[in-house]
């Protein structure tokens, strides 16, 4: 198992910090915007079922975007903690190396591509309601 070089670690740490700053700025902007746009303003002055459903959809979409940003920020913080611990780039399932190309594209990756593929196949339906 080869550890990341200092140069690779510094590059990944920089990528994580830049993405963290971007996400924080976007989340703040969304929260400010959502505070300025009340439910009635989104739906307009006349409330009919069509306007109401559009307003509900926009509110839900904004909440979903903020939720995704928060989740990605958590992933970034976890990756930064792994970098400090010296385990960034090590698969949490098999203990093998995560390819540098994968880390460059997805610096928060916790698994090698093989283990991630197995996980996605195993938990493909997790969280999806079924009848």
C-alpha positions in Angstrom: 0.0 0.0 0.0 1.6 3.2 -1.2 0.8 6.4 0.7 0.1 9.6 -1.1 3.1 11.8 -1.7 3.3 15.1 0.0 2.7 16.9 -3.3 -0.4 14.7 -4.0 -1.7 15.3 -0.4 -1.2 19.0 -0.7 -3.0 19.1 -4.0 -6.0 17.1 -2.7 -6.1 19.2 0.5 -6.2 22.4 -1.7 -9.0 20.9 -3.8 -11.0 20.1 -0.7 -10.5 23.5 0.8 -11.5 25.3 -2.5 -14.7 23.1 -2.9 -15.5 23.8 0.8 -15.3 27.5 0.3 -17.5 27.3 -2.9 -20.1 25.2 -1.2 -20.3 27.4 1.8 -20.7 30.5 -0.4 -23.4 28.8 -2.5 -25.3 27.6 0.6 -25.2 31.0 2.2 -26.5 32.6 -1.0 -29.4 30.0 -1.2 -30.3 30.6 2.5 -30.3 34.4 2.0 -32.4 34.0 -1.2 -34.8 31.7 0.5 -35.2 34.1 3.4 -36.0 36.9 0.9 -38.5 34.8 -1.1 -41.5 34.1 1.0 -43.9 31.3 0.1 -46.5 33.8 -1.0 -44.1 35.7 -3.2 -43.2 32.5 -5.0 -46.8 31.6 -5.6 -47.8 35.1 -6.5 -50.8 37.1 -5.2 -53.5 34.8 -6.5 -53.4 31.3 -4.9 -54.7 28.5 -7.1 -53.7 24.9 -7.0 -51.2 25.2 -9.9 -49.4 28.2 -8.3 -49.4 26.5 -5.0 -47.9 23.3 -6.4 -45.2 25.3 -8.2 -44.4 27.2 -5.0 -44.2 23.9 -3.1 -41.9 22.4 -5.7 -39.6 25.4 -5.7 -39.4 25.4 -1.9 -38.7 21.6 -1.9 -36.0 22.1 -4.6 -34.3 24.7 -2.6 -34.3 22.5 0.5 -32.9 19.6 -1.5 -30.1 21.7 -2.9 -29.1 22.9 0.5 -29.3 19.3 1.8 -26.9 18.2 -0.9 -24.5 21.0 -0.1 -24.6 20.1 3.6 -23.9 16.4 2.8 -21.0 17.3 0.5 -19.6 19.6 3.2 -19.7 16.7 5.7 -17.9 14.5 3.1 -15.2 17.2 2.7 -14.8 17.5 6.5 -14.4 13.7 6.7 -11.8 13.7 3.9 -9.9 16.5 5.6 -9.9 14.5 8.9 -8.6 11.5 6.9 -5.9 13.7 5.4 -4.8 14.8 8.9 -4.8 11.2 10.1 -2.8 10.1 7.1 -5.5 7.8 5.8 -6.7 9.8 2.8 -6.4 7.7 -0.3 -6.9 4.4 1.6 -10.1 2.4 0.9 -12.2 2.1 4.1 -13.4 -1.4 3.0 -10.4 -3.3 1.7 -7.5 -1.1 2.9 -6.1 -0.8 -0.5 -5.1 2.3 -2.4 -7.6 4.6 -4.0 -6.3 5.4 -7.5 -4.9 9.0 -7.8 -7.1 9.6 -10.8 -10.2 8.8 -8.8 -9.0 11.0 -6.0 -8.3 13.9 -8.4 -11.8 13.6 -9.8 -13.5 12.9 -6.4 -11.2 14.0 -3.5 -13.8 12.9 -0.9 -13.7 9.2 -2.2 -13.7 6.8 0.7 -13.5 3.6 -1.3 -11.5 2.2 -4.3 -13.5 1.8 -7.5 -14.0 -1.9 -7.0 -15.3 -1.6 -3.4 -17.5 1.4 -4.5 -19.0 -0.6 -7.3 -19.8 -3.5 -4.9 -21.4 -1.0 -2.5 -23.5 0.6 -5.2 -24.8 -2.8 -6.4 -25.5 -3.9 -2.8 -27.3 -0.8 -1.7 -28.8 0.3 -5.0 -32.3 0.3 -3.6 -31.6 1.7 -0.1 -33.8 4.5 0.8 -36.3 3.9 -2.1 -39.8 3.0 -1.1 -41.2 -0.1 -2.6 -44.6 -1.7 -2.6 
